[in-house]
Amino acid sequence: MKSSFCQQTQITNNTCRSLKSSFIYPPHNPLSTQSNMETWFVILVTISISLLFRALINLLSSHSENPSQTLPPGPANIPIISNILWLRRTFSELEPILRNLHNRLGPMVTLNILSRPAIFISDRSLAHQALIQTGALFADRPEPPFIAKIVTCNQHNINSAPYGPTWRLLRRNLTAQILHPSRIKSYSHARKWVLQILLESLISHSKTGEPVRAVDHFQYAMFCLLVLMCFGDKLNQEQIKEIESIQRRLLIDVGGRFNLLNFWPNLTRFLLHKRWKEFCQALEVQEKVLVRLIRARKKVKEERLSKSKDDKEEADDDEYLLAYVDTLLDLQLPEGQRNLTEQEIATLSSEFLNGGTDTTSTALQWIMANMVKYPHVQEKLFMEIKGVVRDGEEEVKEDDLQKMPYLKAVILEGLRRHPPGHFVLPHSVREDTVLGGFSVPKNATINFMIAEMGWDPKIWEDPMSFKPERFLSSGNKSGEVFDITGTREIKMMPFGVGRRICPGLGLAMLHLEYFVANLVWNLEWKAMDGDEVSLEEKQEFTVGMKTPLQAHIYPRKR
């Protein structure tokens, strides 16, 4: 397992071992350390002076350039110091700063983070121009920070892979093999199984008379479902909890306390040695758990193929459930026509689990919180379900969901008002271009602010209120279903838009509709006495509730 660190960084074999040993086990000789620190001090001072001169030259030269040849405006940049200050901030801390900058400077703002400018865009029209009208130009990903390179196996996953053959192959494999509508339908029994787990755990907890902390139950249920889809097996509670704990720890720390390791890794390996060691250990633990599941699935697949050859026919076709890992074991990358390594399959599996669990459970909690806060919304949805589902039915079946426009409106309003992510994953332009009258240089990092677009008062009346009816009236006037893909016009983009739109959009919408409908059909959700539901936000991997939803739950009497 220790070799995985080197394999993930994709370093040549000659330097691989020395890099890992130097990052995890730097020398402890006092004289050597003192000499190294003196050398680094000289290098640091030299680089600082060089960057200060460069910044001064750039500042002086920028005044003589045409507006169309300058970057979007932004705060003053102090080399090195600015980098450290920005790296220490999470996106939730950046958001109010950016909102203030946009109010003063316009819809495009530049921050200087690490070695390239980071441009933040809050205007939906500019987003449509960039991601839809000139989609291929803005479809690349920036070179990730050092830590992200390691976590993603040198960008060997769908989210971070550069726009090109490898990204197309990985994305096409996921969308065609796992997220195709016919394949999604084949997992319906898995959703029903998870629904029973969720309802039983909620009802069991409610019998204690204590309010239920909903998000814990939502996260566990989503992990059960996504682990089954990924590895093709129903794991026990202990195994699920282990995977969930490892995934969440790494997600939160990579965007938090490990983020500072991106700033001059060769320097932080000395100054933050303990933190580097913790990062490497967290990666190795994750890899150990996921590779064990991958190997178990590979063995099942080999045994099945062997049995089918012996019987000269497919074995147990009706019982066999295609898992995401099955498709990855057969995949060949265009780079050298090679199979994926175990570490790369683990990276893609981790991406699959994160993409379908934390985001969905976060959205689910926000939607249920609003129905507790506004009981009339919950009652109206219950009455709609009652008009569709037959008497005596315990489950709202997936075929019933298409007959419930108010349910869809509740889901859309939840995603508009409380998108699980307030920023899309960063984009990068493939060549120099101009957007909104400003220069966007090749390889610049482009960030689109999802929440700001969904809260735009020019588009949404009373945008901070929870009003599902706004989607019903819009649909009735136009006669069309609301376009969440933003192809015609961007009004909100919780899944992103364009070529890099979230491939799991359809699956996520199905999961939200199915679980929300069944949670309301089977249970009545009420606020705690004298305790109003707080809608304050907190940034972790997703933007969740600062005070998690706690509610009294009662089985419905029908």
N, C-alpha and C positions, 0 to 999 in steps of 0.2 A: 504493500500500500504506500510506502514512503516514496517509491519512484513516481507516484502519480503527480506529485507537485511539479516534477521536471517535465513529465509528458504533457501536462496541461499548459505549461508555458511554451511548449514547442521549441525549446532551445536545442541546439545541436548536441550530439552525444558527447562531444569533447568538453563542453562547458556545463553540461547538465548537472553533474554531481557537485561540482564546485559551487554552482549557484545555490543549490538547495542547502548544502552544508553551511555556506556563508550566511544565508538568511536565517536559518533555524539555529545554527550553532556558531555564532561569530567567535573569533578568538578572545580569550580572556587574559592574555598576558598583559600586565599593567603597562610595561614599557611600550609594547606594541600598540596598545590602545591609545596611550598618550601621543605617540608619534602619528597614528592615524588621525586622531582628533585635530592635531596641529595642521596636518595636511589638508583635512577637510575644511578647517577654518580659513586657510589661505584660499582654497578653491571657492568657498562660499563668498568671501569678500570680493574676489575677482569677478565672479559671475554677477554679483549684486551691482558692482560698479558698471559692468558692461550693460546690464539690463536697464540701469538708470539712464545711461547715455542713449541707449536705443529708444527708450520711452520718450526722452526729451526730443530726439530727432523726429520721431513719429508725431509728437504733439505739434512741433513747429511746422512740419510739412503738411499736416492735415488742414491747416488754415488756408492754404493756397489751392486746395483741390476743389473740384466741382462737387456739389452736394450728391450727385448720382454716383460719385466715385469714393464716397466716404462711408464708413460703417454707420449703422444706426447709433444714435447718441447713447451715452451711458455715464455712470459715475466715474470720477477720476481713478486712474489705475496707478497704484504704487507697486512696482515690481517686487516680487517675493512676498511682501507683506500682504498685498491684496489676495494673492493666491492662497496664503495660509488662512486669511479671514474667510474667504468664500468656501474653502474646503471644510472648514469647521462647522459650516451651517448645513442643516438639512433642507430639503425642498420646502417643508412647512415653514421654516424660518425665513427662507428666501421669498416666499409668496407675498407676504405683506410689503416687503421691501420693493419687490417688482411691481406690485399694484400701485404703490406710491410713485415709482419711477414712470410707469405708463401714464399716470394722470398728469405728470409734469412734462414728459418728453415725447409721448405719442405711443402708437401701438407696437413699435419695434424698439427694443432696448438691447444694448450690448453690455455684457459683463466679461471681463478678462479673467478666465479661469484656466489654470495650467498653461499650456503652450499655444492655445488657439482661442479666438473670440467665441463667446457663447451668446447667440442672439435669441431673445425671447419675444414671441409674437402672441398678442392677445386678441387680434382682430380676425373674425371669422372669414371675411372676404379675402384677406391676405393668405389665410390658411388654405382656402379653396383654390386660390391662384397657384400656390406652391404645390400642394399635395394632389390636386385633381387635374388642373389645367397643364401643369408642367411636372407631372408625377414622377417620371423617370429621373428627372434632374435632381429631385429632392429625396429620392428613394434610398440613398445610401445611409450607412451608419458611420458615425465618427469612430476613429480608433479609440478603443475603450481605455480607461485608466488601467494601471498595472494590475491592481487587485481584480478588476472585472475580467481582464484577460485570463487570469488564472482560473477564476470561477467558471468561466464559459469555455474552458478548453481552447483558448485562443480563438474565440468567436465561432466555435462550432455548435451554435444553436440558432434557432430561427430568429429570435429577437435581435441578436447582436451581429449576426453574420452580414458581411458586406453584400451589397446588391450585386448578384452574379450567379454563376452556375450552382455553387454549393447551397446558397440560400434558396434558390428555386427548387432544387432537389428535396431539401429538408421540408420546405413548406408544402410542396406538392404531395410528398409522402403523407404528411399529417392530414391535409385537407381531403385527399382522395381515399386514403385507407381508413382513417379513424373518424373524421368529421364530415364525411359524406352523409347526406340525409338518411340513406338506407342503412348505413352502418350505425348511425346514432340511434335509429329505431331499434336496432338489435340489442341495444343496452337498456331497453325499457324495463326488463325484469330486474336489472341492477338498480335502477332508480326506485322501483317499488320496494326492493329489499332495504335500501337506505332510508326510504321514507318511514318504513316500519321501525327501524332503529331510532330515527329521530323522534317520532311520535311517542314511542315507548319511553325514551329517556326523558322527554319533556313532561309526560304525564306522571312518571315515577317521581320526578323531582317535585312536581307541583303538589303531590300528596303530602309532602312534609309541611305544607302550609307556608313555606318560605317563598319569596319571589324567585323566579327563575332567571339566571344570567344566561340570556339566550345565545350569545355569540359562541360560547364554549360548545354548546350542542350543535350549532350550525357548522363550526369548523370541523368538528369530529365527523359529522355526517358527510361533509364534502370530501374529506380525506378518504373515508371509506369508499366512496364512489369513484374518485379519481385514481386511487391505488388499484382498484379492481380493473378499471379501464386501461391503466398503464401496464400492470403486471399480470392481469388475467386470473387473479386469485383473491378469494375472500380471506383477508388476514384477520387475526384475532385482535382484541382491543389493545393488548400490550404492544404488538407490532405496529399498529396504527399510531399509537401515542408516541412510540419511539421515532418513527419517520416524521411525524408532525413536529415534534420538539426540535429535531435536528434541522429541518427545513426552516422553521421560523427563526431559530437562533441565528442561522447563517444569513438569512434575508435581512433581519433587523441590523445585525452587526456590520454587514458589508456596506449598508447605506448609512451607518452611524459611526461607531467607534473605530472600525477598520478603515474608514474613508481617508483618514489622515495618512495612512501608509502609502497612498498614491503619490504623495508629494516627495519627490526625490527618493525612491526606494533604497538606493544605495546609502543614503544618509540615515533614513529612518530605521534601517536594520540595526544600526548601533544605538540610536537614541531611543527607539521604541522596540527593543529586542523582545520583551515579554509579550507585547501585543502581536508581533509577527509570529511568535511561537503559538499563541492562542489561535491565530487565524489558520495556520497550517494544520494544527490539531483538529480544528473544527471541520476543515475540508476532508481530512483523512477519515474522520468518524462518519461523515456523510457518505463518502465514497464506499467505505466498508459495508455500510448497511445496504446501499442501493445495488452495489455489485453482487452482493449475496442474492438479492432478489432476481437480478438479471441472469445469473448463472442457473438459478433454480428454474426460471422460465425456459432458458435454453435447453435444459435437460428434459423438461416436459415436451418441448417441441421436437427434440430429437427422438424421444421415445414414441411419440405419435407418428412421426414419419417412418420410423422403423416398423411399427405395427401395421401401418397402411401398406408398406411394401410386402410384408409377410402375407397379409390378407388380400393383397392385390386390389384393394379398394380403400377409399377414405375412411378413417376411423372416427367414430363418434361425431360426425359432422353436426348433428343437431345439438350436441352438448358443448361443442368447442366454441369458445368465445375469443375472437381475434383481439389480442392486446397490442398496445402501442409498441411495446418492446419487441414483439414478434416481427413487426415491420422494420424495426431498426436493425435487427440481427441480419436481415437479408439485404440491407441497403449497401450500395457501393458508391463511394464519393467520386466525383469527377476528377479530383486531384490524385492522379496515379491509379485510378480504378481500384481502390482499396476498400476493405470493409471498415466500418467504424470500430474504434477501440472500445474496450469496456469503459474507460473513463469518459469517452465522448457519448456513449449510450447513457451513462449515468448523468451526464450534464443535460442531455435532452430529456431524460425522464424527470429530472428535477425541475426543468422548465415547464414540463407538462403538468406536474403536480401543483407548482406555484401558480401557474396561469389559470387553473380551474378551481382552486380551493379558496385561497385567501381573498381573491377578488370577489368571487361569488358569495362567500359567507359574509364579507363586508357589506356588499350591496343588499343582501338578504336582511342583515341586521338594520340597516338604515330604513328599508321599506317597512319592516315590521314596527320599528320605532315610531314612524309617522302614523301608522295605523293605531298604535296605542295612544299616541298624542292626540289624534283626531279620530275618535270612535265612529263618527259618521261615515268616514271613508271605509273603515272595516265593515260596517253594517251594510253599506251599499254594495260592496264586493260580495259579501255573503249572500245577499239577496240575488245577485246576478248568478252566482254559482247554483243557488237553489233552483233557479229557473231553467238550468241546463242539466244538472245531475239528477238521475232518477232516485226516487225515494228508496231508502234502505242501502244505498251505495256508500261504502266507507271511503272510497278513493275517487278523487277527481282524475279521470283517465286523460292521457295525453291527447286523445282525439277530441276530448271536450274543450280543450284550451282554445281551439280556433273559433269557438262560438262565444267568446267572452271578451268583448272590446274594452270593457272597463278594467278588466284585469291587465290587459296590455297597457292601458293608459296609466295605471298605478305603477307598473314596472318602469315605463319610460320616464314618468315624472320622478321616480326614485333615482334613476340614473342621471337625469338632468340636474336635479337639486343636490344630489350627493354622489357624484362620480367617485368610484373607488380610488382612482388616480387623478390628481389635478394637473398632471403633465403627461403628454405622450412620451414614449421613449425617444431620446434625441435622434434627430435626422441630421444628415450631412449632404451638402451639395457636391456634385461630381465635377463641376467646373465653375469658374467665376460667372456670376450672374447679377442681375439687379432685381430687387423686390421692394415695392413700396417707395421707390425713388432712392433707395440706398444700395450700396454695394454689399454683396454677400460673397465673400471670397471662397474659392475652392477649399474644401475640407473644414469649413467653419461648422460649428455645432449649432443646430437650429432646434429650438424648443417651442412647442405649441401649448398654450395654457388652456386646458380643457374646461376647467371650472369657470373661468372668466367668460368663455364663449356661451356656456350654458346659462349664465346669469346675466347676459346682456339685456339691459332694460329696453333697448331699441327693438328687440325681437320678442322678449317675453314680458308680458304685463305682470307687475308685482313678482319679480323673478325669485325672491327669497321665500315665497310662500309655497306650500305643498298643495297643488291644485291639479289632480289628474284630469279633470274635465277639460283642461286646455287642449289636450290631445284628442279628445272626442270631438270637440267643436271644430278643430282644425281638419280632422279626417272627414267629418260630415260635409263641410263646405267644399272641399276639393274632391271628395269621392275617392281618395287614395289613402293608402296606409302611410304613416309617417316614415320618411326616408332617413333612417338612422345611419346609413352609410355615407351621407353627405355628398352623394354623386351629383345631384342637381344643385344643391345649396346646403351649406353647413349652418345648422342652427344649434346643434350640439354634437359632440363627437366623443362619447365615453369609451368607444372602442378604437379611436383613431379613425382615419379615413385614407383612401387611396391605396397604393400598392402595399403599404405596410400596415393596413388595417388588421386588427386582431383576427387571426384565422378561426378563433373559437367563438366568434360573435353568435352564430346560430345556436351552438350548444349552450352558451351562457344564458341566452334569452329563454331557451326551453327550460333550463334548470330553474331559473328565477320564477317563471310562470308556473311551473309544475309544483314547486315547493311552497310558494306563496299561496297558491290556490288551496292546496291541501292543508296547510297550517291554519288557514282561516276557516275552511270547511269543517275541520275536526276539532278545532280549539277556539275558545274565546279569549282574547288577549285584553287585559285591563291594567291600567296604571296602578302603581302602589298608592295607598292612601296618603294624600298630602304631599306627594312627590311628583312634580311635573317632569316629563321626559326632557332631558337636556340634549340639544343638538350641537353642542360644541364638538369641534373636531380635534383629532390627534393623528399625527403622521407616524406611521411605522412603515411596513412595506406598502401598505395601502393607507388611505385617509379614512380612519375609522372613528368611532365615537369616543370622545375623551372620557365620558362616563358611560360604560357599556350598558346596554338596555337590560333592565331588570323589570319583570312584569309578573303579575299574577295570571295564571293560566287555568282555564276550566274546560273540561271536555264539553263539546256541544251536545245539547239534548234536542234531537230531531224527531 
